[in-house]
Amino acid sequence: MASVTLSNVSKFYGQVCATRDLSFRCDDGQMLALLGPSGCGKTSTLKMIAGIENIDGGEIYFDDRLVNGLSPGQRNIAMVFEDYALYPNMSVAENIAFPLKLRRWPERELRRRVDPVLELLDLQGQKDSNVRRLSGGAQQRVSIGRALVRDPELIIFDEPLSHLDADQKVQLRTEIRRLQKATGLTGILVTHDQTEAVAMADQVAVMNDGELQQIDDPRVLYEHPANLFVANFIGEPPMNLLPVRLEDDGAGRRLSAPGWSIGLGQEIAQRIGQAAQGKELILGVRPSLIEISDAQPWSAAGGPPDIEGTVVWQEYRGDAHVLTVVVPGTDTEIIVESRRALGLDRGAPIGLGFPDAALNVFDAASGRNLLSVHRRT
């Protein structure tokens, strides 16, 4: 197994920049997800790690070994694609064994390597079945088995769930995660689906326009995005992003907008410091982290809320209720997610609380999160 390190890696296709000074590390035995919209550079990054594409600048290391000039075969990697790329005239066992047959392994050694992989993938009962008779999920497991049997240093997953139905996706992403942990393999996953990235990876690297925006564990990405792009890209429903300014009313600092404002605790006010003074700011708060009060008078619920709003829309999503709330007299809309049924009709008053721990404050000009606690970018 190997760690993978990219140091200032750049790639150009003519005048088009695919990646620019890309630097990150995937530790030995971890799963790293490269996540971003189409055209962000994640597939080019995968191809450079695999050795399929040459790099135009920078260095790639497997552990301490520079691999820039090594072919894909010399790098000892395995790849799992969205298209299973199985041999339709072969059985499950024959497909898994095929890489070893190419190397002319003796039959006894071949079985010794293939049988544990069949067991790991729970495919013993189907080992003699033709792969065309299998479901899409089972075919992808065969593809993974073919990758594992080679005992690679690194396994790369390129959109491995794209062709599967929703229920198969849930099952297989859990299976891939289990296999990666059971084998201790270093894995890199390329996906545009944030649900897959969060469910399957130890670390998620968010990319846009060929540049790394943030790399962190999924919870930090969700709760403390490094910038406005990550804040808007991660999460469903997306983070509320509200234009505000920092003001001091004599009693303390507040984030204010026309028609409403919220007070800041001393710690968060100090963390923002002078960096926010006089600047256009964006207040970010996740819909699921907003506290909701539907009790009136507000004193019965422990005092007035940070914001008093009116419900204009409610959407039921099975495991949650998503409300659209407006602040009366303004054009401010706030999305709120609740795990309990509130029974509020359109036009009903609602109180919203913004706890300090849920707040993110962005510099509107640079997009940088002034409260970010991300570890690596």
BALOBA-1460 file (C-alpha; in Angstrom, 3 decimals):
// residues 377
<rec num="1" residu="m" x="0.000" y="0.000" z="0.000"/>
<rec num="2" residu="a" x="1.154" y="3.560" z="-0.566"/>
<rec num="3" residu="s" x="0.374" y="7.152" z="0.257"/>
<rec num="4" residu="v" x="-0.133" y="9.447" z="-2.739"/>
<rec num="5" residu="t" x="1.183" y="13.015" z="-2.776"/>
<rec num="6" residu="l" x="0.680" y="15.646" z="-5.466"/>
<rec num="7" residu="s" x="2.920" y="18.707" z="-5.307"/>
<rec num="8" residu="n" x="2.076" y="21.708" z="-7.515"/>
<rec num="9" residu="v" x="0.796" y="19.522" z="-10.340"/>
<rec num="10" residu="s" x="-0.360" y="21.325" z="-13.476"/>
<rec num="11" residu="k" x="-1.856" y="20.028" z="-16.701"/>
<rec num="12" residu="f" x="-2.646" y="21.884" z="-19.931"/>
<rec num="13" residu="y" x="-4.482" y="20.794" z="-23.056"/>
<rec num="14" residu="g" x="-3.279" y="23.436" z="-25.484"/>
<rec num="15" residu="q" x="-4.365" y="26.743" z="-23.981"/>
<rec num="16" residu="v" x="-6.854" y="25.077" z="-21.630"/>
<rec num="17" residu="c" x="-5.684" y="24.596" z="-18.033"/>
<rec num="18" residu="a" x="-7.029" y="21.345" z="-16.563"/>
<rec num="19" residu="t" x="-5.248" y="21.687" z="-13.201"/>
<rec num="20" residu="r" x="-3.122" y="24.459" z="-11.748"/>
<rec num="21" residu="d" x="-0.568" y="23.955" z="-8.936"/>
<rec num="22" residu="l" x="-2.596" y="21.127" z="-7.451"/>
<rec num="23" residu="s" x="-1.266" y="19.866" z="-4.109"/>
<rec num="24" residu="f" x="-2.768" y="17.308" z="-1.731"/>
<rec num="25" residu="r" x="-1.987" y="14.023" z="0.006"/>
<rec num="26" residu="c" x="-3.910" y="10.768" z="0.382"/>
<rec num="27" residu="d" x="-2.534" y="8.836" z="3.344"/>
<rec num="28" residu="d" x="-1.730" y="5.146" z="3.249"/>
<rec num="29" residu="g" x="-4.898" y="3.090" z="3.750"/>
<rec num="30" residu="q" x="-7.294" y="6.007" z="3.312"/>
<rec num="31" residu="m" x="-9.989" y="6.672" z="0.746"/>
<rec num="32" residu="l" x="-9.842" y="10.132" z="-0.809"/>
<rec num="33" residu="a" x="-12.672" y="11.465" z="-2.969"/>
<rec num="34" residu="l" x="-12.063" y="14.006" z="-5.723"/>
<rec num="35" residu="l" x="-15.344" y="15.891" z="-5.923"/>
<rec num="36" residu="g" x="-16.450" y="18.705" z="-8.162"/>
<rec num="37" residu="p" x="-18.621" y="19.748" z="-11.103"/>
<rec num="38" residu="s" x="-18.012" y="18.626" z="-14.673"/>
<rec num="39" residu="g" x="-14.846" y="20.160" z="-16.100"/>
<rec num="40" residu="c" x="-13.272" y="20.893" z="-12.715"/>
<rec num="41" residu="g" x="-10.169" y="18.768" z="-13.437"/>
<rec num="42" residu="k" x="-10.853" y="15.717" z="-11.288"/>
<rec num="43" residu="t" x="-10.666" y="13.187" z="-14.150"/>
<rec num="44" residu="s" x="-7.450" y="14.749" z="-15.462"/>
<rec num="45" residu="t" x="-6.050" y="14.460" z="-11.939"/>
<rec num="46" residu="l" x="-6.983" y="10.776" z="-11.804"/>
<rec num="47" residu="k" x="-5.317" y="10.128" z="-15.161"/>
<rec num="48" residu="m" x="-2.108" y="11.840" z="-14.047"/>
<rec num="49" residu="i" x="-1.997" y="9.783" z="-10.845"/>
<rec num="50" residu="a" x="-2.551" y="6.641" z="-12.904"/>
<rec num="51" residu="g" x="0.130" y="7.596" z="-15.435"/>
<rec num="52" residu="i" x="-2.339" y="7.693" z="-18.336"/>
<rec num="53" residu="e" x="-1.657" y="11.412" z="-18.830"/>
<rec num="54" residu="n" x="1.719" y="13.143" z="-18.513"/>
<rec num="55" residu="i" x="1.961" y="16.143" z="-16.220"/>
<rec num="56" residu="d" x="3.163" y="19.552" z="-17.384"/>
<rec num="57" residu="g" x="4.501" y="20.658" z="-14.028"/>
<rec num="58" residu="g" x="4.935" y="19.477" z="-10.470"/>
<rec num="59" residu="e" x="5.576" y="16.067" z="-8.897"/>
<rec num="60" residu="i" x="3.608" y="12.958" z="-7.952"/>
<rec num="61" residu="y" x="4.894" y="10.599" z="-5.269"/>
<rec num="62" residu="f" x="3.820" y="7.143" z="-4.113"/>
<rec num="63" residu="d" x="5.228" y="7.154" z="-0.595"/>
<rec num="64" residu="d" x="8.683" y="8.682" z="-1.185"/>
<rec num="65" residu="r" x="8.986" y="7.376" z="-4.760"/>
<rec num="66" residu="l" x="8.699" y="9.918" z="-7.562"/>
<rec num="67" residu="v" x="6.480" y="8.369" z="-10.243"/>
<rec num="68" residu="n" x="6.364" y="11.160" z="-12.843"/>
<rec num="69" residu="g" x="8.209" y="9.116" z="-15.453"/>
<rec num="70" residu="l" x="6.690" y="5.707" z="-14.663"/>
<rec num="71" residu="s" x="4.157" y="3.957" z="-16.892"/>
<rec num="72" residu="p" x="0.785" y="2.826" z="-15.466"/>
<rec num="73" residu="g" x="2.112" y="-0.749" z="-15.202"/>
<rec num="74" residu="q" x="5.173" y="0.365" z="-13.259"/>
<rec num="75" residu="r" x="3.024" y="2.233" z="-10.756"/>
<rec num="76" residu="n" x="1.176" y="-0.954" z="-9.676"/>
<rec num="77" residu="i" x="-2.264" y="0.584" z="-9.597"/>
<rec num="78" residu="a" x="-5.685" y="-0.874" z="-10.340"/>
<rec num="79" residu="m" x="-8.680" y="0.974" z="-11.747"/>
<rec num="80" residu="v" x="-12.426" y="0.417" z="-11.488"/>
<rec num="81" residu="f" x="-14.461" y="2.248" z="-14.135"/>
<rec num="82" residu="e" x="-18.124" y="3.215" z="-14.407"/>
<rec num="83" residu="d" x="-18.323" y="0.808" z="-17.348"/>
<rec num="84" residu="y" x="-17.528" y="-2.583" z="-15.830"/>
<rec num="85" residu="a" x="-15.415" y="-3.605" z="-18.875"/>
<rec num="86" residu="l" x="-15.865" y="-7.319" z="-18.190"/>
<rec num="87" residu="y" x="-15.308" y="-10.097" z="-20.705"/>
<rec num="88" residu="p" x="-18.847" y="-11.300" z="-21.529"/>
<rec num="89" residu="n" x="-17.774" y="-14.787" z="-22.636"/>
<rec num="90" residu="m" x="-16.084" y="-15.511" z="-19.309"/>
<rec num="91" residu="s" x="-17.329" y="-16.576" z="-15.897"/>
<rec num="92" residu="v" x="-17.016" y="-14.527" z="-12.713"/>
<rec num="93" residu="a" x="-13.892" y="-16.386" z="-11.609"/>
<rec num="94" residu="e" x="-12.317" y="-16.161" z="-15.062"/>
<rec num="95" residu="n" x="-12.845" y="-12.411" z="-15.212"/>
<rec num="96" residu="i" x="-11.263" y="-11.927" z="-11.805"/>
<rec num="97" residu="a" x="-8.353" y="-14.184" z="-12.687"/>
<rec num="98" residu="f" x="-7.681" y="-12.625" z="-16.093"/>
<rec num="99" residu="p" x="-4.922" y="-10.182" z="-15.008"/>
<rec num="100" residu="l" x="-3.013" y="-13.089" z="-13.453"/>
<rec num="101" residu="k" x="-3.453" y="-15.271" z="-16.532"/>
<rec num="102" residu="l" x="-1.865" y="-12.539" z="-18.618"/>
<rec num="103" residu="r" x="1.157" y="-12.862" z="-16.359"/>
<rec num="104" residu="r" x="1.115" y="-16.639" z="-16.887"/>
<rec num="105" residu="w" x="0.571" y="-17.541" z="-13.268"/>
<rec num="106" residu="p" x="0.401" y="-21.296" z="-12.545"/>
<rec num="107" residu="e" x="-3.145" y="-22.591" z="-12.100"/>
<rec num="108" residu="r" x="-2.587" y="-23.531" z="-8.446"/>
<rec num="109" residu="e" x="-1.226" y="-20.072" z="-7.549"/>
<rec num="110" residu="l" x="-4.003" y="-18.464" z="-9.519"/>
<rec num="111" residu="r" x="-6.704" y="-20.258" z="-7.512"/>
<rec num="112" residu="r" x="-4.890" y="-19.432" z="-4.287"/>
<rec num="113" residu="r" x="-5.173" y="-15.731" z="-5.115"/>
<rec num="114" residu="v" x="-8.668" y="-15.730" z="-6.673"/>
<rec num="115" residu="d" x="-10.541" y="-17.776" z="-4.041"/>
<rec num="116" residu="p" x="-10.012" y="-15.270" z="-1.164"/>
<rec num="117" residu="v" x="-11.162" y="-12.439" z="-3.435"/>
<rec num="118" residu="l" x="-14.331" y="-14.346" z="-4.310"/>
<rec num="119" residu="e" x="-14.968" y="-14.859" z="-0.606"/>
<rec num="120" residu="l" x="-14.266" y="-11.213" z="0.226"/>
<rec num="121" residu="l" x="-16.785" y="-10.133" z="-2.404"/>
<rec num="122" residu="d" x="-19.343" y="-12.802" z="-1.472"/>
<rec num="123" residu="l" x="-19.201" y="-14.222" z="-4.999"/>
<rec num="124" residu="q" x="-18.298" y="-17.866" z="-4.222"/>
<rec num="125" residu="g" x="-21.753" y="-19.081" z="-5.211"/>
<rec num="126" residu="q" x="-21.558" y="-17.298" z="-8.561"/>
<rec num="127" residu="k" x="-17.943" y="-17.974" z="-9.478"/>
<rec num="128" residu="d" x="-18.892" y="-20.215" z="-12.432"/>
<rec num="129" residu="s" x="-21.739" y="-17.983" z="-13.652"/>
<rec num="130" residu="n" x="-21.389" y="-16.014" z="-16.842"/>
<rec num="131" residu="v" x="-21.064" y="-12.321" z="-15.967"/>
<rec num="132" residu="r" x="-23.836" y="-11.391" z="-18.406"/>
<rec num="133" residu="r" x="-26.348" y="-13.045" z="-16.050"/>
<rec num="134" residu="l" x="-25.402" y="-10.808" z="-13.122"/>
<rec num="135" residu="s" x="-27.024" y="-7.591" z="-11.961"/>
<rec num="136" residu="g" x="-25.193" y="-4.302" z="-12.488"/>
<rec num="137" residu="g" x="-24.114" y="-4.224" z="-8.858"/>
<rec num="138" residu="a" x="-22.748" y="-7.771" z="-8.993"/>
<rec num="139" residu="q" x="-20.895" y="-7.017" z="-12.228"/>
<rec num="140" residu="q" x="-19.223" y="-4.039" z="-10.598"/>
<rec num="141" residu="r" x="-18.164" y="-6.262" z="-7.689"/>
<rec num="142" residu="v" x="-16.527" y="-8.585" z="-10.226"/>
<rec num="143" residu="s" x="-14.739" y="-5.561" z="-11.676"/>
<rec num="144" residu="i" x="-13.521" y="-4.653" z="-8.188"/>
<rec num="145" residu="g" x="-12.378" y="-8.254" z="-7.659"/>
<rec num="146" residu="r" x="-10.355" y="-8.103" z="-10.858"/>
<rec num="147" residu="a" x="-8.650" y="-4.979" z="-9.495"/>
<rec num="148" residu="l" x="-7.997" y="-6.458" z="-6.033"/>
<rec num="149" residu="v" x="-6.531" y="-9.746" z="-7.271"/>
<rec num="150" residu="r" x="-3.459" y="-7.949" z="-8.594"/>
<rec num="151" residu="d" x="-2.509" y="-6.802" z="-5.059"/>
<rec num="152" residu="p" x="-2.080" y="-3.154" z="-6.140"/>
<rec num="153" residu="e" x="-0.529" y="-0.337" z="-4.137"/>
<rec num="154" residu="l" x="-3.391" y="1.963" z="-5.085"/>
<rec num="155" residu="i" x="-6.926" y="1.422" z="-6.373"/>
<rec num="156" residu="i" x="-8.699" y="4.160" z="-8.313"/>
<rec num="157" residu="f" x="-12.481" y="4.337" z="-8.676"/>
<rec num="158" residu="d" x="-13.694" y="6.414" z="-11.635"/>
<rec num="159" residu="e" x="-17.426" y="7.140" z="-11.132"/>
<rec num="160" residu="p" x="-17.969" y="3.463" z="-10.168"/>
<rec num="161" residu="l" x="-21.688" y="3.811" z="-9.359"/>
<rec num="162" residu="s" x="-22.895" y="5.930" z="-12.282"/>
<rec num="163" residu="h" x="-24.619" y="3.089" z="-14.160"/>
<rec num="164" residu="l" x="-26.447" y="1.645" z="-11.156"/>
<rec num="165" residu="d" x="-29.995" y="2.072" z="-9.899"/>
<rec num="166" residu="a" x="-30.513" y="4.034" z="-6.691"/>
<rec num="167" residu="d" x="-30.867" y="0.970" z="-4.433"/>
<rec num="168" residu="q" x="-27.808" y="-0.683" z="-6.008"/>
<rec num="169" residu="k" x="-25.799" y="2.501" z="-5.458"/>
<rec num="170" residu="v" x="-26.540" y="2.474" z="-1.739"/>
<rec num="171" residu="q" x="-25.596" y="-1.190" z="-1.431"/>
<rec num="172" residu="l" x="-22.411" y="-0.991" z="-3.481"/>
<rec num="173" residu="r" x="-21.020" y="2.185" z="-1.973"/>
<rec num="174" residu="t" x="-21.275" y="0.493" z="1.422"/>
<rec num="175" residu="e" x="-19.607" y="-2.595" z="-0.039"/>
<rec num="176" residu="i" x="-16.750" y="-0.616" z="-1.591"/>
<rec num="177" residu="r" x="-16.146" y="1.167" z="1.705"/>
<rec num="178" residu="r" x="-16.097" y="-2.157" z="3.568"/>
<rec num="179" residu="l" x="-13.700" y="-3.717" z="1.073"/>
<rec num="180" residu="q" x="-11.343" y="-0.764" z="1.140"/>
<rec num="181" residu="k" x="-11.175" y="-0.862" z="4.927"/>
<rec num="182" residu="a" x="-10.877" y="-4.664" z="5.050"/>
<rec num="183" residu="t" x="-7.964" y="-4.729" z="2.610"/>
<rec num="184" residu="g" x="-6.261" y="-1.591" z="3.901"/>
<rec num="185" residu="l" x="-5.837" y="-0.367" z="0.342"/>
<rec num="186" residu="t" x="-5.236" y="3.265" z="-0.468"/>
<rec num="187" residu="g" x="-8.123" y="4.418" z="-2.642"/>
<rec num="188" residu="i" x="-8.938" y="7.464" z="-4.742"/>
<rec num="189" residu="l" x="-12.544" y="7.985" z="-5.818"/>
<rec num="190" residu="v" x="-13.587" y="10.383" z="-8.585"/>
<rec num="191" residu="t" x="-17.222" y="11.472" z="-8.448"/>
<rec num="192" residu="h" x="-19.537" y="14.405" z="-9.074"/>
<rec num="193" residu="d" x="-21.997" y="13.037" z="-6.489"/>
<rec num="194" residu="q" x="-21.457" y="14.528" z="-3.046"/>
<rec num="195" residu="t" x="-23.513" y="11.785" z="-1.385"/>
<rec num="196" residu="e" x="-21.085" y="9.169" z="-2.722"/>
<rec num="197" residu="a" x="-18.070" y="11.212" z="-1.676"/>
<rec num="198" residu="v" x="-19.313" y="11.770" z="1.860"/>
<rec num="199" residu="a" x="-20.437" y="8.143" z="2.324"/>
<rec num="200" residu="m" x="-17.295" y="6.477" z="0.951"/>
<rec num="201" residu="a" x="-14.312" y="8.714" z="1.727"/>
<rec num="202" residu="d" x="-12.168" y="9.565" z="4.742"/>
<rec num="203" residu="q" x="-11.198" y="12.859" z="3.099"/>
<rec num="204" residu="v" x="-12.908" y="14.821" z="0.345"/>
<rec num="205" residu="a" x="-11.008" y="17.145" z="-1.985"/>
<rec num="206" residu="v" x="-13.340" y="19.680" z="-3.584"/>
<rec num="207" residu="m" x="-12.124" y="21.021" z="-6.940"/>
<rec num="208" residu="n" x="-13.272" y="23.810" z="-9.239"/>
<rec num="209" residu="d" x="-11.705" y="25.228" z="-12.401"/>
<rec num="210" residu="g" x="-8.643" y="23.022" z="-11.975"/>
<rec num="211" residu="e" x="-7.852" y="24.232" z="-8.471"/>
<rec num="212" residu="l" x="-8.261" y="22.647" z="-5.056"/>
<rec num="213" residu="q" x="-10.848" y="24.529" z="-3.012"/>
<rec num="214" residu="q" x="-10.673" y="22.512" z="0.198"/>
<rec num="215" residu="i" x="-9.614" y="19.073" z="1.425"/>
<rec num="216" residu="d" x="-11.023" y="17.849" z="4.697"/>
<rec num="217" residu="d" x="-13.191" y="15.242" z="6.326"/>
<rec num="218" residu="p" x="-16.844" y="15.388" z="5.226"/>
<rec num="219" residu="r" x="-18.188" y="16.892" z="8.456"/>
<rec num="220" residu="v" x="-15.793" y="19.844" z="8.352"/>
<rec num="221" residu="l" x="-16.602" y="20.434" z="4.683"/>
<rec num="222" residu="y" x="-20.289" y="20.531" z="5.534"/>
<rec num="223" residu="e" x="-20.146" y="22.624" z="8.688"/>
<rec num="224" residu="h" x="-17.143" y="24.879" z="7.964"/>
<rec num="225" residu="p" x="-16.565" y="25.315" z="4.221"/>
<rec num="226" residu="a" x="-13.387" y="27.200" z="3.343"/>
<rec num="227" residu="n" x="-15.063" y="29.474" z="0.811"/>
<rec num="228" residu="l" x="-18.316" y="30.341" z="-0.904"/>
<rec num="229" residu="f" x="-17.866" y="27.772" z="-3.667"/>
<rec num="230" residu="v" x="-17.614" y="24.875" z="-1.190"/>
<rec num="231" residu="a" x="-20.471" y="26.314" z="0.877"/>
<rec num="232" residu="n" x="-22.749" y="26.414" z="-2.156"/>
<rec num="233" residu="f" x="-21.598" y="23.112" z="-3.695"/>
<rec num="234" residu="i" x="-21.832" y="20.921" z="-0.580"/>
<rec num="235" residu="g" x="-25.168" y="20.170" z="1.032"/>
<rec num="236" residu="e" x="-28.778" y="19.600" z="0.003"/>
<rec num="237" residu="p" x="-30.609" y="21.829" z="0.564"/>
<rec num="238" residu="p" x="-27.668" y="24.216" z="0.105"/>
<rec num="239" residu="m" x="-26.350" y="26.586" z="2.734"/>
<rec num="240" residu="n" x="-28.224" y="29.847" z="3.252"/>
<rec num="241" residu="l" x="-25.969" y="32.656" z="2.019"/>
<rec num="242" residu="l" x="-27.208" y="36.043" z="3.216"/>
<rec num="243" residu="p" x="-25.530" y="39.440" z="2.522"/>
<rec num="244" residu="v" x="-24.756" y="41.250" z="5.811"/>
<rec num="245" residu="r" x="-22.468" y="43.855" z="7.356"/>
<rec num="246" residu="l" x="-20.686" y="43.851" z="10.708"/>
<rec num="247" residu="e" x="-21.931" y="46.546" z="13.079"/>
<rec num="248" residu="d" x="-21.319" y="47.548" z="16.694"/>
<rec num="249" residu="d" x="-24.407" y="48.782" z="18.540"/>
<rec num="250" residu="g" x="-22.580" y="49.559" z="21.794"/>
<rec num="251" residu="a" x="-23.797" y="46.384" z="23.456"/>
<rec num="252" residu="g" x="-21.872" y="44.104" z="21.123"/>
<rec num="253" residu="r" x="-21.256" y="43.193" z="17.532"/>
<rec num="254" residu="r" x="-24.059" y="42.257" z="15.183"/>
<rec num="255" residu="l" x="-24.417" y="40.999" z="11.632"/>
<rec num="256" residu="s" x="-27.036" y="43.199" z="10.033"/>
<rec num="257" residu="a" x="-29.065" y="43.391" z="6.844"/>
<rec num="258" residu="p" x="-32.025" y="45.617" z="5.930"/>
<rec num="259" residu="g" x="-34.892" y="44.650" z="8.235"/>
<rec num="260" residu="w" x="-33.057" y="42.184" z="10.488"/>
<rec num="261" residu="s" x="-29.870" y="41.493" z="12.432"/>
<rec num="262" residu="i" x="-28.383" y="38.856" z="14.735"/>
<rec num="263" residu="g" x="-26.096" y="39.345" z="17.710"/>
<rec num="264" residu="l" x="-22.725" y="37.616" z="17.928"/>
<rec num="265" residu="g" x="-21.220" y="35.977" z="20.974"/>
<rec num="266" residu="q" x="-17.924" y="37.338" z="22.258"/>
<rec num="267" residu="e" x="-15.837" y="34.428" z="20.986"/>
<rec num="268" residu="i" x="-17.144" y="34.525" z="17.435"/>
<rec num="269" residu="a" x="-16.874" y="38.323" z="17.351"/>
<rec num="270" residu="q" x="-13.225" y="38.057" z="18.341"/>
<rec num="271" residu="r" x="-12.544" y="35.395" z="15.737"/>
<rec num="272" residu="i" x="-13.909" y="37.605" z="13.001"/>
<rec num="273" residu="g" x="-11.831" y="40.454" z="14.405"/>
<rec num="274" residu="q" x="-10.879" y="43.358" z="12.211"/>
<rec num="275" residu="a" x="-10.880" y="41.189" z="9.084"/>
<rec num="276" residu="a" x="-14.602" y="41.862" z="8.613"/>
<rec num="277" residu="q" x="-14.697" y="45.536" z="9.531"/>
<rec num="278" residu="g" x="-16.136" y="47.677" z="6.739"/>
<rec num="279" residu="k" x="-16.400" y="44.785" z="4.283"/>
<rec num="280" residu="e" x="-19.330" y="43.309" z="2.463"/>
<rec num="281" residu="l" x="-19.955" y="39.959" z="4.135"/>
<rec num="282" residu="i" x="-22.001" y="36.833" z="3.489"/>
<rec num="283" residu="l" x="-23.552" y="35.032" z="6.441"/>
<rec num="284" residu="g" x="-23.731" y="31.276" z="5.855"/>
<rec num="285" residu="v" x="-25.832" y="28.868" z="7.891"/>
<rec num="286" residu="r" x="-26.987" y="25.349" z="7.101"/>
<rec num="287" residu="p" x="-30.793" y="24.847" z="6.979"/>
<rec num="288" residu="s" x="-30.534" y="21.856" z="9.330"/>
<rec num="289" residu="l" x="-28.662" y="23.864" z="11.997"/>
<rec num="290" residu="i" x="-31.195" y="26.669" z="12.343"/>
<rec num="291" residu="e" x="-33.201" y="26.497" z="15.561"/>
<rec num="292" residu="i" x="-36.964" y="26.732" z="15.071"/>
<rec num="293" residu="s" x="-39.604" y="28.139" z="17.378"/>
<rec num="294" residu="d" x="-43.281" y="28.000" z="16.462"/>
<rec num="295" residu="a" x="-44.549" y="28.991" z="19.954"/>
<rec num="296" residu="q" x="-46.145" y="32.387" z="20.549"/>
<rec num="297" residu="p" x="-45.865" y="34.595" z="22.416"/>
<rec num="298" residu="w" x="-42.090" y="34.214" z="22.023"/>
<rec num="299" residu="s" x="-41.578" y="34.671" z="25.776"/>
<rec num="300" residu="a" x="-43.200" y="31.273" z="26.256"/>
<rec num="301" residu="a" x="-40.383" y="29.722" z="24.250"/>
<rec num="302" residu="g" x="-37.540" y="31.337" z="26.197"/>
<rec num="303" residu="g" x="-37.389" y="34.800" z="24.682"/>
<rec num="304" residu="p" x="-37.449" y="36.370" z="21.248"/>
<rec num="305" residu="p" x="-35.765" y="34.548" z="18.383"/>
<rec num="306" residu="d" x="-32.901" y="36.001" z="16.361"/>
<rec num="307" residu="i" x="-35.219" y="36.466" z="13.388"/>
<rec num="308" residu="e" x="-38.993" y="36.544" z="13.140"/>
<rec num="309" residu="g" x="-40.209" y="35.254" z="9.792"/>
<rec num="310" residu="t" x="-43.211" y="34.019" z="7.865"/>
<rec num="311" residu="v" x="-43.579" y="30.591" z="6.256"/>
<rec num="312" residu="v" x="-44.223" y="30.916" z="2.506"/>
<rec num="313" residu="w" x="-43.626" y="27.328" z="1.424"/>
<rec num="314" residu="q" x="-43.222" y="23.872" z="2.959"/>
<rec num="315" residu="e" x="-41.892" y="20.783" z="1.189"/>
<rec num="316" residu="y" x="-42.074" y="17.280" z="2.612"/>
<rec num="317" residu="r" x="-39.003" y="15.161" z="1.743"/>
<rec num="318" residu="g" x="-39.732" y="11.959" z="3.598"/>
<rec num="319" residu="d" x="-37.229" y="12.265" z="6.421"/>
<rec num="320" residu="a" x="-37.464" y="16.044" z="6.758"/>
<rec num="321" residu="h" x="-39.624" y="19.104" z="6.218"/>
<rec num="322" residu="v" x="-38.015" y="21.952" z="4.278"/>
<rec num="323" residu="l" x="-39.494" y="25.401" z="4.862"/>
<rec num="324" residu="t" x="-38.999" y="28.606" z="2.930"/>
<rec num="325" residu="v" x="-39.214" y="31.543" z="5.335"/>
<rec num="326" residu="v" x="-39.230" y="35.253" z="4.464"/>
<rec num="327" residu="v" x="-38.421" y="38.134" z="6.770"/>
<rec num="328" residu="p" x="-41.433" y="40.492" z="6.565"/>
<rec num="329" residu="g" x="-40.721" y="43.761" z="4.800"/>
<rec num="330" residu="t" x="-37.555" y="42.418" z="3.133"/>
<rec num="331" residu="d" x="-36.582" y="40.217" z="0.210"/>
<rec num="332" residu="t" x="-34.629" y="37.869" z="2.510"/>
<rec num="333" residu="e" x="-35.528" y="34.190" z="2.041"/>
<rec num="334" residu="i" x="-34.190" y="31.583" z="4.466"/>
<rec num="335" residu="i" x="-34.388" y="27.823" z="3.942"/>
<rec num="336" residu="v" x="-34.975" y="25.790" z="7.097"/>
<rec num="337" residu="e" x="-34.871" y="22.014" z="7.508"/>
<rec num="338" residu="s" x="-36.729" y="20.301" z="10.325"/>
<rec num="339" residu="r" x="-36.826" y="16.630" z="11.269"/>
<rec num="340" residu="r" x="-40.188" y="17.059" z="12.958"/>
<rec num="341" residu="a" x="-43.542" y="17.945" z="11.486"/>
<rec num="342" residu="l" x="-44.294" y="21.544" z="12.463"/>
<rec num="343" residu="g" x="-47.856" y="21.818" z="11.217"/>
<rec num="344" residu="l" x="-47.305" y="25.379" z="10.016"/>
<rec num="345" residu="d" x="-49.471" y="26.686" z="7.210"/>
<rec num="346" residu="r" x="-48.418" y="29.232" z="4.628"/>
<rec num="347" residu="g" x="-48.390" y="32.656" z="6.266"/>
<rec num="348" residu="a" x="-47.715" y="31.296" z="9.758"/>
<rec num="349" residu="p" x="-45.178" y="33.167" z="11.920"/>
<rec num="350" residu="i" x="-41.980" y="31.342" z="12.831"/>
<rec num="351" residu="g" x="-38.980" y="32.183" z="14.978"/>
<rec num="352" residu="l" x="-35.459" y="31.328" z="13.797"/>
<rec num="353" residu="g" x="-32.415" y="31.002" z="16.004"/>
<rec num="354" residu="f" x="-28.852" y="31.168" z="14.612"/>
<rec num="355" residu="p" x="-26.509" y="29.597" z="17.191"/>
<rec num="356" residu="d" x="-22.896" y="30.763" z="17.001"/>
<rec num="357" residu="a" x="-21.679" y="27.230" z="16.292"/>
<rec num="358" residu="a" x="-23.763" y="27.168" z="13.100"/>
<rec num="359" residu="l" x="-22.425" y="30.431" z="11.669"/>
<rec num="360" residu="n" x="-19.989" y="30.933" z="8.809"/>
<rec num="361" residu="v" x="-18.978" y="34.415" z="7.734"/>
<rec num="362" residu="f" x="-17.510" y="34.930" z="4.270"/>
<rec num="363" residu="d" x="-15.705" y="37.891" z="2.754"/>
<rec num="364" residu="a" x="-17.991" y="38.682" z="-0.195"/>
<rec num="365" residu="a" x="-15.098" y="39.883" z="-2.377"/>
<rec num="366" residu="s" x="-12.656" y="36.981" z="-1.913"/>
<rec num="367" residu="g" x="-15.183" y="34.304" z="-0.913"/>
<rec num="368" residu="r" x="-12.948" y="33.271" z="2.000"/>
<rec num="369" residu="n" x="-14.563" y="31.991" z="5.198"/>
<rec num="370" residu="l" x="-13.380" y="34.267" z="8.009"/>
<rec num="371" residu="l" x="-14.349" y="31.617" z="10.575"/>
<rec num="372" residu="s" x="-13.047" y="28.571" z="8.735"/>
<rec num="373" residu="v" x="-11.451" y="25.826" z="10.835"/>
<rec num="374" residu="h" x="-10.517" y="23.615" z="7.889"/>
<rec num="375" residu="r" x="-7.174" y="21.908" z="8.346"/>
<rec num="376" residu="r" x="-5.828" y="21.769" z="4.812"/>
<rec num="377" residu="t" x="-6.473" y="23.665" z="1.578"/>
